[in-house]
Amino acid sequence: MTVQQDAMHAEHLKQAQDHFRWRKDHLEALATLKRAEAALMLHEARIVGHEAEIARHEEQIAHGTADAPADQAGDHARMAHAHSHGAEHHLGLLNAIKAVAAQLEGQA
């Protein structure tokens, strides 16, 4: 091989190694995005469950326990705690997603 061929070969190897690293990084990023998607779905499921509990509680307040079972001891406090805890995670996750969106818009 000539000196020029050696240099081109070395450059090709460096580029191929860069590509492997980039692809690894991309796959890890996609896995993270899937985890974020799953976290959003889980949060949605918890919201639906909480809304059902609120509706049951409101029905019980309005009409007594004939139409809706009475609250178990500590239910209201547990749900209030879950609500505030969910709010913290909601903001953190959405801020991270907004940062990704801003990065993508900057690349356009």
Biopython code that builds the backbone (N, CA, C, O; Angstrom):
import numpy as np
from Bio.PDB.StructureBuilder import StructureBuilder

atoms = [
    (1, "MET", "N", (0.836, -1.196, 0.000)),
    (1, "MET", "CA", (0.000, 0.000, 0.000)),
    (1, "MET", "C", (0.871, 1.246, 0.000)),
    (1, "MET", "O", (1.953, 1.286, 0.587)),
    (2, "THR", "N", (0.364, 2.238, -0.669)),
    (2, "THR", "CA", (1.073, 3.517, -0.690)),
    (2, "THR", "C", (0.740, 4.287, 0.586)),
    (2, "THR", "O", (-0.162, 3.907, 1.333)),
    (3, "VAL", "N", (1.455, 5.345, 0.821)),
    (3, "VAL", "CA", (1.207, 6.203, 1.982)),
    (3, "VAL", "C", (-0.194, 6.778, 1.899)),
    (3, "VAL", "O", (-0.900, 6.859, 2.904)),
    (4, "GLN", "N", (-0.596, 7.178, 0.700)),
    (4, "GLN", "CA", (-1.939, 7.732, 0.517)),
    (4, "GLN", "C", (-3.001, 6.665, 0.800)),
    (4, "GLN", "O", (-4.020, 6.964, 1.422)),
    (5, "GLN", "N", (-2.778, 5.440, 0.356)),
    (5, "GLN", "CA", (-3.727, 4.357, 0.617)),
    (5, "GLN", "C", (-3.793, 4.035, 2.110)),
    (5, "GLN", "O", (-4.867, 3.772, 2.650)),
    (6, "ASP", "N", (-2.643, 4.059, 2.764)),
    (6, "ASP", "CA", (-2.620, 3.833, 4.217)),
    (6, "ASP", "C", (-3.432, 4.897, 4.945)),
    (6, "ASP", "O", (-4.183, 4.588, 5.871)),
    (7, "ALA", "N", (-3.282, 6.137, 4.527)),
    (7, "ALA", "CA", (-4.012, 7.234, 5.152)),
    (7, "ALA", "C", (-5.513, 7.087, 4.909)),
    (7, "ALA", "O", (-6.316, 7.298, 5.818)),
    (8, "MET", "N", (-5.891, 6.722, 3.670)),
    (8, "MET", "CA", (-7.312, 6.528, 3.371)),
    (8, "MET", "C", (-7.870, 5.346, 4.167)),
    (8, "MET", "O", (-8.988, 5.407, 4.679)),
    (9, "HIS", "N", (-7.086, 4.279, 4.266)),
    (9, "HIS", "CA", (-7.518, 3.106, 5.025)),
    (9, "HIS", "C", (-7.737, 3.478, 6.499)),
    (9, "HIS", "O", (-8.739, 3.091, 7.100)),
    (10, "ALA", "N", (-6.805, 4.219, 7.063)),
    (10, "ALA", "CA", (-6.929, 4.644, 8.461)),
    (10, "ALA", "C", (-8.160, 5.534, 8.644)),
    (10, "ALA", "O", (-8.874, 5.413, 9.639)),
    (11, "GLU", "N", (-8.405, 6.421, 7.687)),
    (11, "GLU", "CA", (-9.576, 7.298, 7.769)),
    (11, "GLU", "C", (-10.868, 6.480, 7.666)),
    (11, "GLU", "O", (-11.829, 6.743, 8.390)),
    (12, "HIS", "N", (-10.891, 5.499, 6.776)),
    (12, "HIS", "CA", (-12.071, 4.642, 6.644)),
    (12, "HIS", "C", (-12.345, 3.883, 7.937)),
    (12, "HIS", "O", (-13.494, 3.788, 8.368)),
    (13, "LEU", "N", (-11.310, 3.347, 8.552)),
    (13, "LEU", "CA", (-11.473, 2.632, 9.818)),
    (13, "LEU", "C", (-12.004, 3.556, 10.903)),
    (13, "LEU", "O", (-12.884, 3.175, 11.675)),
    (14, "LYS", "N", (-11.465, 4.777, 10.962)),
    (14, "LYS", "CA", (-11.942, 5.741, 11.956)),
    (14, "LYS", "C", (-13.412, 6.065, 11.729)),
    (14, "LYS", "O", (-14.191, 6.111, 12.681)),
    (15, "GLN", "N", (-13.797, 6.289, 10.470)),
    (15, "GLN", "CA", (-15.185, 6.590, 10.167)),
    (15, "GLN", "C", (-16.102, 5.413, 10.502)),
    (15, "GLN", "O", (-17.191, 5.613, 11.038)),
    (16, "ALA", "N", (-15.676, 4.204, 10.194)),
    (16, "ALA", "CA", (-16.480, 3.016, 10.501)),
    (16, "ALA", "C", (-16.665, 2.887, 12.010)),
    (16, "ALA", "O", (-17.758, 2.557, 12.470)),
    (17, "GLN", "N", (-15.613, 3.141, 12.785)),
    (17, "GLN", "CA", (-15.734, 3.079, 14.236)),
    (17, "GLN", "C", (-16.672, 4.172, 14.750)),
    (17, "GLN", "O", (-17.452, 3.936, 15.673)),
    (18, "ASP", "N", (-16.602, 5.362, 14.159)),
    (18, "ASP", "CA", (-17.541, 6.434, 14.519)),
    (18, "ASP", "C", (-18.971, 5.977, 14.265)),
    (18, "ASP", "O", (-19.856, 6.186, 15.095)),
    (19, "HIS", "N", (-19.190, 5.356, 13.117)),
    (19, "HIS", "CA", (-20.540, 4.905, 12.770)),
    (19, "HIS", "C", (-21.064, 3.881, 13.775)),
    (19, "HIS", "O", (-22.225, 3.943, 14.178)),
    (20, "PHE", "N", (-20.217, 2.949, 14.176)),
    (20, "PHE", "CA", (-20.644, 1.968, 15.186)),
    (20, "PHE", "C", (-21.032, 2.653, 16.491)),
    (20, "PHE", "O", (-22.050, 2.314, 17.093)),
    (21, "ARG", "N", (-20.217, 3.621, 16.931)),
    (21, "ARG", "CA", (-20.527, 4.357, 18.165)),
    (21, "ARG", "C", (-21.830, 5.134, 18.018)),
    (21, "ARG", "O", (-22.670, 5.124, 18.917)),
    (22, "TRP", "N", (-21.994, 5.810, 16.880)),
    (22, "TRP", "CA", (-23.206, 6.604, 16.662)),
    (22, "TRP", "C", (-24.441, 5.713, 16.646)),
    (22, "TRP", "O", (-25.468, 6.045, 17.238)),
    (23, "ARG", "N", (-24.329, 4.572, 15.957)),
    (23, "ARG", "CA", (-25.478, 3.667, 15.896)),
    (23, "ARG", "C", (-25.806, 3.116, 17.277)),
    (23, "ARG", "O", (-26.981, 2.995, 17.625)),
    (24, "LYS", "N", (-24.793, 2.781, 18.071)),
    (24, "LYS", "CA", (-25.006, 2.338, 19.452)),
    (24, "LYS", "C", (-25.718, 3.431, 20.234)),
    (24, "LYS", "O", (-26.687, 3.161, 20.943)),
    (25, "ASP", "N", (-25.238, 4.671, 20.109)),
    (25, "ASP", "CA", (-25.869, 5.802, 20.793)),
    (25, "ASP", "C", (-27.314, 5.991, 20.347)),
    (25, "ASP", "O", (-28.194, 6.265, 21.163)),
    (26, "HIS", "N", (-27.552, 5.843, 19.043)),
    (26, "HIS", "CA", (-28.923, 5.982, 18.527)),
    (26, "HIS", "C", (-29.841, 4.910, 19.100)),
    (26, "HIS", "O", (-30.967, 5.202, 19.502)),
    (27, "LEU", "N", (-29.363, 3.676, 19.139)),
    (27, "LEU", "CA", (-30.190, 2.591, 19.684)),
    (27, "LEU", "C", (-30.485, 2.812, 21.164)),
    (27, "LEU", "O", (-31.600, 2.563, 21.623)),
    (28, "GLU", "N", (-29.493, 3.278, 21.903)),
    (28, "GLU", "CA", (-29.727, 3.582, 23.315)),
    (28, "GLU", "C", (-30.724, 4.732, 23.464)),
    (28, "GLU", "O", (-31.580, 4.702, 24.348)),
    (29, "ALA", "N", (-30.612, 5.746, 22.599)),
    (29, "ALA", "CA", (-31.548, 6.871, 22.648)),
    (29, "ALA", "C", (-32.962, 6.407, 22.309)),
    (29, "ALA", "O", (-33.921, 6.832, 22.954)),
    (30, "LEU", "N", (-33.104, 5.543, 21.308)),
    (30, "LEU", "CA", (-34.427, 5.013, 20.968)),
    (30, "LEU", "C", (-35.010, 4.212, 22.123)),
    (30, "LEU", "O", (-36.208, 4.295, 22.394)),
    (31, "ALA", "N", (-34.176, 3.442, 22.800)),
    (31, "ALA", "CA", (-34.645, 2.689, 23.964)),
    (31, "ALA", "C", (-35.118, 3.646, 25.058)),
    (31, "ALA", "O", (-36.119, 3.386, 25.725)),
    (32, "THR", "N", (-34.405, 4.739, 25.237)),
    (32, "THR", "CA", (-34.806, 5.744, 26.224)),
    (32, "THR", "C", (-36.125, 6.382, 25.828)),
    (32, "THR", "O", (-36.988, 6.599, 26.679)),
    (33, "LEU", "N", (-36.293, 6.686, 24.543)),
    (33, "LEU", "CA", (-37.562, 7.256, 24.079)),
    (33, "LEU", "C", (-38.719, 6.288, 24.301)),
    (33, "LEU", "O", (-39.822, 6.706, 24.652)),
    (34, "LYS", "N", (-38.469, 4.994, 24.098)),
    (34, "LYS", "CA", (-39.516, 3.991, 24.356)),
    (34, "LYS", "C", (-39.858, 3.974, 25.845)),
    (34, "LYS", "O", (-41.023, 3.838, 26.219)),
    (35, "ARG", "N", (-38.835, 4.112, 26.691)),
    (35, "ARG", "CA", (-39.098, 4.172, 28.133)),
    (35, "ARG", "C", (-39.914, 5.409, 28.473)),
    (35, "ARG", "O", (-40.808, 5.351, 29.318)),
    (36, "ALA", "N", (-39.609, 6.547, 27.811)),
    (36, "ALA", "CA", (-40.380, 7.776, 28.042)),
    (36, "ALA", "C", (-41.822, 7.579, 27.592)),
    (36, "ALA", "O", (-42.754, 8.007, 28.272)),
    (37, "GLU", "N", (-42.004, 6.929, 26.445)),
    (37, "GLU", "CA", (-43.354, 6.644, 25.950)),
    (37, "GLU", "C", (-44.109, 5.761, 26.942)),
    (37, "GLU", "O", (-45.282, 5.996, 27.230)),
    (38, "ALA", "N", (-43.425, 4.750, 27.457)),
    (38, "ALA", "CA", (-44.054, 3.864, 28.440)),
    (38, "ALA", "C", (-44.399, 4.621, 29.717)),
    (38, "ALA", "O", (-45.443, 4.377, 30.322)),
    (39, "ALA", "N", (-43.526, 5.537, 30.128)),
    (39, "ALA", "CA", (-43.802, 6.330, 31.329)),
    (39, "ALA", "C", (-45.031, 7.211, 31.120)),
    (39, "ALA", "O", (-45.846, 7.367, 32.029)),
    (40, "LEU", "N", (-45.166, 7.787, 29.925)),
    (40, "LEU", "CA", (-46.351, 8.596, 29.622)),
    (40, "LEU", "C", (-47.618, 7.746, 29.650)),
    (40, "LEU", "O", (-48.645, 8.172, 30.179)),
    (41, "MET", "N", (-47.543, 6.537, 29.075)),
    (41, "MET", "CA", (-48.707, 5.649, 29.080)),
    (41, "MET", "C", (-49.080, 5.230, 30.496)),
    (41, "MET", "O", (-50.259, 5.173, 30.843)),
    (42, "LEU", "N", (-48.077, 4.940, 31.306)),
    (42, "LEU", "CA", (-48.340, 4.568, 32.692)),
    (42, "LEU", "C", (-48.970, 5.731, 33.447)),
    (42, "LEU", "O", (-49.895, 5.534, 34.235)),
    (43, "HIS", "N", (-48.474, 6.934, 33.209)),
    (43, "HIS", "CA", (-49.046, 8.106, 33.864)),
    (43, "HIS", "C", (-50.496, 8.305, 33.422)),
    (43, "HIS", "O", (-51.353, 8.632, 34.243)),
    (44, "GLU", "N", (-50.773, 8.109, 32.134)),
    (44, "GLU", "CA", (-52.149, 8.209, 31.636)),
    (44, "GLU", "C", (-53.049, 7.177, 32.330)),
    (44, "GLU", "O", (-54.174, 7.492, 32.716)),
    (45, "ALA", "N", (-52.554, 5.958, 32.484)),
    (45, "ALA", "CA", (-53.337, 4.921, 33.157)),
    (45, "ALA", "C", (-53.620, 5.315, 34.603)),
    (45, "ALA", "O", (-54.726, 5.106, 35.102)),
    (46, "ARG", "N", (-52.635, 5.877, 35.267)),
    (46, "ARG", "CA", (-52.840, 6.312, 36.650)),
    (46, "ARG", "C", (-53.830, 7.470, 36.727)),
    (46, "ARG", "O", (-54.630, 7.548, 37.659)),
    (47, "ILE", "N", (-53.774, 8.369, 35.747)),
    (47, "ILE", "CA", (-54.726, 9.485, 35.706)),
    (47, "ILE", "C", (-56.139, 8.956, 35.549)),
    (47, "ILE", "O", (-57.049, 9.401, 36.250)),
    (48, "VAL", "N", (-56.334, 8.008, 34.635)),
    (48, "VAL", "CA", (-57.663, 7.426, 34.435)),
    (48, "VAL", "C", (-58.150, 6.766, 35.717)),
    (48, "VAL", "O", (-59.311, 6.927, 36.095)),
    (49, "GLY", "N", (-57.281, 6.031, 36.383)),
    (49, "GLY", "CA", (-57.648, 5.406, 37.652)),
    (49, "GLY", "C", (-58.012, 6.428, 38.710)),
    (49, "GLY", "O", (-58.970, 6.239, 39.460)),
    (50, "HIS", "N", (-57.254, 7.505, 38.774)),
    (50, "HIS", "CA", (-57.523, 8.554, 39.756)),
    (50, "HIS", "C", (-58.849, 9.252, 39.438)),
    (50, "HIS", "O", (-59.625, 9.559, 40.343)),
    (51, "GLU", "N", (-59.104, 9.502, 38.151)),
    (51, "GLU", "CA", (-60.374, 10.118, 37.770)),
    (51, "GLU", "C", (-61.552, 9.222, 38.144)),
    (51, "GLU", "O", (-62.598, 9.711, 38.572)),
    (52, "ALA", "N", (-61.382, 7.921, 37.983)),
    (52, "ALA", "CA", (-62.449, 6.986, 38.378)),
    (52, "ALA", "C", (-62.680, 7.042, 39.886)),
    (52, "ALA", "O", (-63.822, 7.006, 40.346)),
    (53, "GLU", "N", (-61.610, 7.128, 40.642)),
    (53, "GLU", "CA", (-61.739, 7.230, 42.099)),
    (53, "GLU", "C", (-62.419, 8.542, 42.500)),
    (53, "GLU", "O", (-63.251, 8.564, 43.407)),
    (54, "ILE", "N", (-62.064, 9.622, 41.824)),
    (54, "ILE", "CA", (-62.697, 10.918, 42.106)),
    (54, "ILE", "C", (-64.192, 10.842, 41.808)),
    (54, "ILE", "O", (-65.016, 11.293, 42.604)),
    (55, "ALA", "N", (-64.532, 10.269, 40.658)),
    (55, "ALA", "CA", (-65.951, 10.151, 40.288)),
    (55, "ALA", "C", (-66.711, 9.301, 41.314)),
    (55, "ALA", "O", (-67.829, 9.639, 41.705)),
    (56, "ARG", "N", (-66.096, 8.200, 41.742)),
    (56, "ARG", "CA", (-66.734, 7.357, 42.752)),
    (56, "ARG", "C", (-66.927, 8.124, 44.045)),
    (56, "ARG", "O", (-67.982, 8.033, 44.673)),
    (57, "HIS", "N", (-65.925, 8.872, 44.443)),
    (57, "HIS", "CA", (-65.995, 9.632, 45.684)),
    (57, "HIS", "C", (-67.056, 10.727, 45.590)),
    (57, "HIS", "O", (-67.821, 10.941, 46.530)),
    (58, "GLU", "N", (-67.097, 11.421, 44.447)),
    (58, "GLU", "CA", (-68.104, 12.459, 44.249)),
    (58, "GLU", "C", (-69.520, 11.863, 44.288)),
    (58, "GLU", "O", (-70.437, 12.453, 44.860)),
    (59, "GLU", "N", (-69.677, 10.703, 43.679)),
    (59, "GLU", "CA", (-70.984, 10.031, 43.704)),
    (59, "GLU", "C", (-71.359, 9.661, 45.136)),
    (59, "GLU", "O", (-72.512, 9.809, 45.541)),
    (60, "GLN", "N", (-70.390, 9.184, 45.892)),
    (60, "GLN", "CA", (-70.629, 8.803, 47.289)),
    (60, "GLN", "C", (-70.977, 10.022, 48.125)),
    (60, "GLN", "O", (-71.844, 9.944, 48.995)),
    (61, "ILE", "N", (-70.313, 11.154, 47.875)),
    (61, "ILE", "CA", (-70.621, 12.391, 48.601)),
    (61, "ILE", "C", (-72.039, 12.854, 48.261)),
    (61, "ILE", "O", (-72.793, 13.244, 49.152)),
    (62, "ALA", "N", (-72.404, 12.813, 46.978)),
    (62, "ALA", "CA", (-73.696, 13.324, 46.536)),
    (62, "ALA", "C", (-74.860, 12.418, 46.927)),
    (62, "ALA", "O", (-75.942, 12.907, 47.254)),
    (63, "HIS", "N", (-74.647, 11.100, 46.896)),
    (63, "HIS", "CA", (-75.772, 10.183, 47.064)),
    (63, "HIS", "C", (-75.575, 9.131, 48.154)),
    (63, "HIS", "O", (-76.415, 8.248, 48.325)),
    (64, "GLY", "N", (-74.489, 9.222, 48.876)),
    (64, "GLY", "CA", (-74.253, 8.230, 49.921)),
    (64, "GLY", "C", (-73.706, 6.932, 49.343)),
    (64, "GLY", "O", (-73.355, 6.850, 48.166)),
    (65, "THR", "N", (-73.644, 5.939, 50.188)),
    (65, "THR", "CA", (-73.009, 4.687, 49.781)),
    (65, "THR", "C", (-73.953, 3.748, 49.033)),
    (65, "THR", "O", (-73.562, 2.632, 48.691)),
    (66, "ALA", "N", (-75.182, 4.177, 48.775)),
    (66, "ALA", "CA", (-76.109, 3.312, 48.042)),
    (66, "ALA", "C", (-75.632, 3.094, 46.606)),
    (66, "ALA", "O", (-75.785, 1.998, 46.066)),
    (67, "ASP", "N", (-75.058, 4.119, 45.984)),
    (67, "ASP", "CA", (-74.632, 4.021, 44.586)),
    (67, "ASP", "C", (-73.127, 3.811, 44.417)),
    (67, "ASP", "O", (-72.675, 3.358, 43.365)),
    (68, "ALA", "N", (-72.370, 4.132, 45.430)),
    (68, "ALA", "CA", (-70.919, 3.992, 45.342)),
    (68, "ALA", "C", (-70.393, 3.544, 46.696)),
    (68, "ALA", "O", (-70.834, 4.041, 47.732)),
    (69, "PRO", "N", (-69.463, 2.618, 46.692)),
    (69, "PRO", "CA", (-68.930, 2.154, 47.978)),
    (69, "PRO", "C", (-68.242, 3.278, 48.746)),
    (69, "PRO", "O", (-67.693, 4.207, 48.154)),
    (70, "ALA", "N", (-68.280, 3.180, 50.041)),
    (70, "ALA", "CA", (-67.627, 4.180, 50.891)),
    (70, "ALA", "C", (-66.114, 4.087, 50.738)),
    (70, "ALA", "O", (-65.567, 3.034, 50.412)),
    (71, "ASP", "N", (-65.460, 5.205, 50.980)),
    (71, "ASP", "CA", (-63.999, 5.217, 50.958)),
    (71, "ASP", "C", (-63.451, 4.323, 52.043)),
    (71, "ASP", "O", (-64.003, 4.225, 53.139)),
    (72, "GLN", "N", (-62.358, 3.677, 51.713)),
    (72, "GLN", "CA", (-61.614, 2.941, 52.726)),
    (72, "GLN", "C", (-60.797, 3.958, 53.528)),
    (72, "GLN", "O", (-60.464, 5.032, 53.027)),
    (73, "ALA", "N", (-60.485, 3.615, 54.752)),
    (73, "ALA", "CA", (-59.693, 4.522, 55.587)),
    (73, "ALA", "C", (-58.382, 4.859, 54.882)),
    (73, "ALA", "O", (-57.660, 3.964, 54.443)),
    (74, "GLY", "N", (-58.084, 6.122, 54.777)),
    (74, "GLY", "CA", (-56.828, 6.580, 54.188)),
    (74, "GLY", "C", (-56.836, 6.720, 52.676)),
    (74, "GLY", "O", (-55.839, 7.151, 52.096)),
    (75, "ASP", "N", (-57.955, 6.361, 52.012)),
    (75, "ASP", "CA", (-58.008, 6.450, 50.546)),
    (75, "ASP", "C", (-57.759, 7.868, 50.054)),
    (75, "ASP", "O", (-56.972, 8.083, 49.132)),
    (76, "HIS", "N", (-58.430, 8.835, 50.671)),
    (76, "HIS", "CA", (-58.314, 10.208, 50.193)),
    (76, "HIS", "C", (-56.881, 10.713, 50.349)),
    (76, "HIS", "O", (-56.345, 11.337, 49.433)),
    (77, "ALA", "N", (-56.268, 10.454, 51.475)),
    (77, "ALA", "CA", (-54.886, 10.896, 51.703)),
    (77, "ALA", "C", (-53.927, 10.194, 50.744)),
    (77, "ALA", "O", (-52.990, 10.818, 50.245)),
    (78, "ARG", "N", (-54.147, 8.914, 50.483)),
    (78, "ARG", "CA", (-53.291, 8.160, 49.569)),
    (78, "ARG", "C", (-53.396, 8.727, 48.161)),
    (78, "ARG", "O", (-52.388, 8.895, 47.475)),
    (79, "MET", "N", (-54.626, 9.023, 47.732)),
    (79, "MET", "CA", (-54.822, 9.559, 46.391)),
    (79, "MET", "C", (-54.258, 10.980, 46.270)),
    (79, "MET", "O", (-53.705, 11.333, 45.229)),
    (80, "ALA", "N", (-54.389, 11.782, 47.303)),
    (80, "ALA", "CA", (-53.830, 13.136, 47.277)),
    (80, "ALA", "C", (-52.309, 13.077, 47.167)),
    (80, "ALA", "O", (-51.702, 13.853, 46.430)),
    (81, "HIS", "N", (-51.701, 12.155, 47.902)),
    (81, "HIS", "CA", (-50.249, 11.982, 47.835)),
    (81, "HIS", "C", (-49.835, 11.514, 46.439)),
    (81, "HIS", "O", (-48.869, 12.031, 45.876)),
    (82, "ALA", "N", (-50.551, 10.547, 45.880)),
    (82, "ALA", "CA", (-50.243, 10.041, 44.541)),
    (82, "ALA", "C", (-50.386, 11.154, 43.499)),
    (82, "ALA", "O", (-49.613, 11.223, 42.544)),
    (83, "HIS", "N", (-51.373, 12.013, 43.691)),
    (83, "HIS", "CA", (-51.601, 13.114, 42.756)),
    (83, "HIS", "C", (-50.417, 14.079, 42.762)),
    (83, "HIS", "O", (-49.912, 14.447, 41.701)),
    (84, "SER", "N", (-49.975, 14.489, 43.946)),
    (84, "SER", "CA", (-48.863, 15.436, 44.023)),
    (84, "SER", "C", (-47.566, 14.792, 43.531)),
    (84, "SER", "O", (-46.756, 15.456, 42.883)),
    (85, "HIS", "N", (-47.363, 13.515, 43.830)),
    (85, "HIS", "CA", (-46.169, 12.800, 43.369)),
    (85, "HIS", "C", (-46.197, 12.692, 41.841)),
    (85, "HIS", "O", (-45.166, 12.850, 41.187)),
    (86, "GLY", "N", (-47.363, 12.426, 41.279)),
    (86, "GLY", "CA", (-47.496, 12.342, 39.826)),
    (86, "GLY", "C", (-47.213, 13.662, 39.154)),
    (86, "GLY", "O", (-46.652, 13.698, 38.059)),
    (87, "ALA", "N", (-47.599, 14.756, 39.802)),
    (87, "ALA", "CA", (-47.368, 16.084, 39.232)),
    (87, "ALA", "C", (-45.872, 16.354, 39.079)),
    (87, "ALA", "O", (-45.446, 16.939, 38.083)),
    (88, "GLU", "N", (-45.075, 15.933, 40.056)),
    (88, "GLU", "CA", (-43.625, 16.132, 39.987)),
    (88, "GLU", "C", (-43.033, 15.381, 38.795)),
    (88, "GLU", "O", (-42.241, 15.940, 38.036)),
    (89, "HIS", "N", (-43.419, 14.115, 38.633)),
    (89, "HIS", "CA", (-42.903, 13.311, 37.525)),
    (89, "HIS", "C", (-43.403, 13.843, 36.184)),
    (89, "HIS", "O", (-42.676, 13.824, 35.191)),
    (90, "HIS", "N", (-44.635, 14.311, 36.163)),
    (90, "HIS", "CA", (-45.230, 14.866, 34.948)),
    (90, "HIS", "C", (-44.379, 16.027, 34.442)),
    (90, "HIS", "O", (-44.024, 16.070, 33.264)),
    (91, "LEU", "N", (-44.054, 16.955, 35.314)),
    (91, "LEU", "CA", (-43.279, 18.128, 34.903)),
    (91, "LEU", "C", (-41.877, 17.751, 34.454)),
    (91, "LEU", "O", (-41.386, 18.267, 33.450)),
    (92, "GLY", "N", (-41.236, 16.864, 35.183)),
    (92, "GLY", "CA", (-39.881, 16.457, 34.808)),
    (92, "GLY", "C", (-39.836, 15.778, 33.456)),
    (92, "GLY", "O", (-38.973, 16.080, 32.633)),
    (93, "LEU", "N", (-40.762, 14.862, 33.223)),
    (93, "LEU", "CA", (-40.797, 14.138, 31.952)),
    (93, "LEU", "C", (-41.126, 15.080, 30.799)),
    (93, "LEU", "O", (-40.489, 15.018, 29.747)),
    (94, "LEU", "N", (-42.111, 15.949, 30.987)),
    (94, "LEU", "CA", (-42.470, 16.867, 29.905)),
    (94, "LEU", "C", (-41.348, 17.859, 29.608)),
    (94, "LEU", "O", (-41.125, 18.205, 28.448)),
    (95, "ASN", "N", (-40.647, 18.317, 30.628)),
    (95, "ASN", "CA", (-39.518, 19.221, 30.387)),
    (95, "ASN", "C", (-38.424, 18.525, 29.581)),
    (95, "ASN", "O", (-37.822, 19.131, 28.695)),
    (96, "ALA", "N", (-38.167, 17.255, 29.887)),
    (96, "ALA", "CA", (-37.161, 16.499, 29.133)),
    (96, "ALA", "C", (-37.603, 16.328, 27.677)),
    (96, "ALA", "O", (-36.792, 16.474, 26.762)),
    (97, "ILE", "N", (-38.872, 16.024, 27.462)),
    (97, "ILE", "CA", (-39.387, 15.850, 26.106)),
    (97, "ILE", "C", (-39.344, 17.175, 25.344)),
    (97, "ILE", "O", (-39.024, 17.198, 24.155)),
    (98, "LYS", "N", (-39.665, 18.273, 26.021)),
    (98, "LYS", "CA", (-39.593, 19.585, 25.379)),
    (98, "LYS", "C", (-38.159, 19.929, 24.987)),
    (98, "LYS", "O", (-37.936, 20.566, 23.958)),
    (99, "ALA", "N", (-37.188, 19.514, 25.794)),
    (99, "ALA", "CA", (-35.781, 19.752, 25.465)),
    (99, "ALA", "C", (-35.399, 18.968, 24.210)),
    (99, "ALA", "O", (-34.662, 19.474, 23.364)),
    (100, "VAL", "N", (-35.895, 17.738, 24.086)),
    (100, "VAL", "CA", (-35.641, 16.947, 22.877)),
    (100, "VAL", "C", (-36.290, 17.635, 21.678)),
    (100, "VAL", "O", (-35.676, 17.738, 20.616)),
    (101, "ALA", "N", (-37.519, 18.103, 21.839)),
    (101, "ALA", "CA", (-38.208, 18.789, 20.745)),
    (101, "ALA", "C", (-37.432, 20.033, 20.314)),
    (101, "ALA", "O", (-37.291, 20.292, 19.119)),
    (102, "ALA", "N", (-36.933, 20.795, 21.272)),
    (102, "ALA", "CA", (-36.167, 22.005, 20.945)),
    (102, "ALA", "C", (-34.897, 21.637, 20.172)),
    (102, "ALA", "O", (-34.514, 22.336, 19.234)),
    (103, "GLN", "N", (-34.250, 20.544, 20.566)),
    (103, "GLN", "CA", (-33.057, 20.084, 19.874)),
    (103, "GLN", "C", (-33.390, 19.694, 18.442)),
    (103, "GLN", "O", (-32.651, 20.029, 17.516)),
    (104, "LEU", "N", (-34.493, 18.994, 18.258)),
    (104, "LEU", "CA", (-34.899, 18.574, 16.908)),
    (104, "LEU", "C", (-35.275, 19.768, 16.040)),
    (104, "LEU", "O", (-34.961, 19.795, 14.850)),
    (105, "GLU", "N", (-35.938, 20.744, 16.625)),
    (105, "GLU", "CA", (-36.307, 21.949, 15.860)),
    (105, "GLU", "C", (-35.069, 22.737, 15.458)),
    (105, "GLU", "O", (-35.046, 23.365, 14.399)),
    (106, "GLY", "N", (-34.049, 22.706, 16.291)),
    (106, "GLY", "CA", (-32.807, 23.395, 15.983)),
    (106, "GLY", "C", (-32.047, 22.743, 14.843)),
    (106, "GLY", "O", (-31.219, 23.390, 14.202)),
    (107, "GLN", "N", (-32.317, 21.465, 14.580)),
    (107, "GLN", "CA", (-31.631, 20.757, 13.502)),
    (107, "GLN", "C", (-32.314, 20.950, 12.156)),
    (107, "GLN", "O", (-31.731, 20.660, 11.111)),
    (108, "ALA", "N", (-33.548, 21.439, 12.181)),
    (108, "ALA", "CA", (-34.310, 21.550, 10.932)),
    (108, "ALA", "C", (-33.758, 22.618, 10.025)),
    (108, "ALA", "O", (-34.287, 22.836, 8.935)),
]
sb = StructureBuilder()
sb.init_structure("model")
sb.init_model(0)
sb.init_chain("A")
sb.init_seg("    ")
for serial, (resi, resn, name, xyz) in enumerate(atoms, 1):
    if name == "N":
        sb.init_residue(resn, " ", resi, " ")
    sb.init_atom(name, np.array(xyz, "f"), 0.0, 1.0, " ", f" {name:<3s}", serial, name[0])
structure = sb.get_structure()
